[in-house]
């Protein structure tokens, strides 16, 4: 796990809420505090969609950021900055499986619970924290270290300045 301080918040926030940087990630949860506290559970209510819609649109267990981004953006846009917000992104299972299979010898994709990026804005400071979860206990930190480095590369590739 690493915590990265976002140096250019305005550019990062534009990429987050207007751009497409995180569109392919799933949203585990989001919390936005402005004049009210808004909490979004990213878990898709499977019964809301028909079986055909779920298959056709490849709807996952959690909503994509691309789907929830307009809702979240509508909550923060305006003249005032939000008091705080927190978004927990999860790498989609298919991408997680490719990542683990290609980079982590000795660990099978089905052993990995999730690969996460947590974005937190509070007290005029923005932090990006990486996270991993395993379905079984291990002392091996190879996955965690690879994920940390992969997130740093991902942010750099997308022009995010951090320290």
Secondary structure, DSSP 8 states (H G I E B T S, - for coil): --EEEBS-HHHHHHHHHTSSTTTTSEEEEEEEESSSEEEEE-B--GGGS-HHHHHHTT--SB-BHHHHHHHHHHHH-SSS--SEEEEEEE--HHHHHHHHHHH-TT--GGGEEEEEEEEEEETTEEEEEEEEEESS-----HHHHHHHHHHHHHHHHTT--B-
